[in-house]
Amino acid sequence: LLPLTFRVRNTPNFKGHPTKGLLQPGESTPLKVSFAPRTLGNHRERIAVESVNPTSGVVLATHHLTLVGRANGIAAKPSLVGGPGALPEDFSKGDRFVDQDAERNVVGTTGVPQAGGTKAGRSAGSTTQRTTDLSALDVTVKREKYQYYKHFLKQERQRRTARHKPATKVDDPLSMGMRQASGLKEPLIPLPVADEPLWLDERYTGTNATYVRPKNRKPLPEEQARALSMLYKDKPERQTQLKECSRALPLSDFGKLAVGPRRLDFGTITAMSREERYLVVTNDLNAHVQVTLLTQDIPNLSESQRQNQIIPPRTTTAFPITLHCTAAQSFKQQVSYLINNVHLFEFDVVAEVVPVSLNVSKDNLLF
């Protein structure tokens, strides 16, 4: 058990005393709350009692105390105490306490409480009684005053609004009675039309989808891929092609370039053999692009042909990749390719290279 420091967060109308203190283990202290309203009417506020760590000052817990009270009127100012015969006790203000039942009677009453309390006519801590209730005439007068002030405030607000409203000349041939720039359209940036082809997967759609992701695209037959690899030139032939093949592509254009497969798998091949697979590139842009394979510095892929091609718009081409391994190994290599000699991308080439084996069905032949 450790000592605990507490402090009270007072509100404008309710004050707690003491505002702070130190409690030893098992000790308790009373908290006196006084009500001193500054305005008439009902008051409902909450004061916070915080438990603070005495060493670090960190708030450990907070407890809220809801307090309610009502100020019904202003009592006469009490006479001042003075003279040579006055004692120190005459200058101290006495506290008037009230229990919970008496406090409920104070809250919400419409009568004027009797003078008394810590401040004359303004204490909710004293026992009050209903002296008079509002009569029907008083209620009617009060309602009429409320409606009068409501109508008065509405008229004043309309008058202030009309005073600050800019006046327009109806006979002005330029404005024609309209405010300046009131007939113009808001300068909104138009959004591009979403007419790009969708990425579909025929395994899930059940239809013959034309556009599929490269990883889901079926490999082209070898004859078709070989024919595509010989269709297009390796250098630009016109000035427009040279300009299109040297520009940097924006991010929105990369979705229209499909390069696949991302993992070119040769499967199981034998050592000292030459196997050929094809990398398919589809250009769905409205401009030429230049694709360059960087395989000349890779020993096992240096025999690949057609390393540079100019792909026209809305066409598909293939790049032959030739793999030649002299020893058995698990081959895996990342191959880079350039688009317009600006953007660099990579794809994987994998293969399982096994040694050449010769098996004879029989060791001896008897004639």
TANORJO-V354290 format. One line per field, one symbol per residue. ss: DSSP state (H for helix, E for strand, C for the rest). psi: psi as a letter, one per 20 degrees, with the letter a starting at -180 (. if undefined). Layout:
BEGIN
ss->???
psi->???
END
This chain:
BEGIN
ss->CCCEEEEEECCCCEEEECCEEEECCCCCCCCEEEECCCCCEEEEEEEEEEEECCCCCCEEEEEEEEEEEEECCCCCCCCCCCCCCCCHHHHCCCCCCCCHHHHHHHCCCCCCCCCCCCCCCCCCCCCCCCCCCCCHHHHHHHHHHHHHHHHHHHHHHHHHHHHHCCCCCCCCCCCCCCCCCCCCCCCCCCCCCCCCCCCCCHHHHCCCCCCCCCCCCCCCCHHHHHHHHCCCCCCCCCHHHHHHCCCCCCHHHHHHEEEECCEEEEEEEECCCEEEEEEEEEECCCCCEEEEEECCCCHHHCCCCCCEEEECCCEEEEEEEEEECCCCEEEEEEEEEEECCCEEEEEEEEEEEECCCCCCCCCCCCC
psi->pqqppqqporrhippqpqirrpprpjqqqqoppqonqirqaqporpqpoppqphgijpphqpppoppqrpohaprqpqqqparijprhhhippqpoqqrhghhhhgpjqirpqqqrahppjjpiiqpqqpgqqprhghggghhhhghghghghghhghghghhipppqohjpighkjqqpjhjqqpnqpqqqpmjqqqoqoihhhjrnpgorqhhipqqqqhgghhhhijgrriqqirhhghghijqpqrhiihijooprqhoooibprqqjroqprpopppojrkrqqppppmihjogijijprlipqoorqlrprqopoppopiqpropppppqqqokkgpprqrqpqqopqqppopphqhqoo.
END
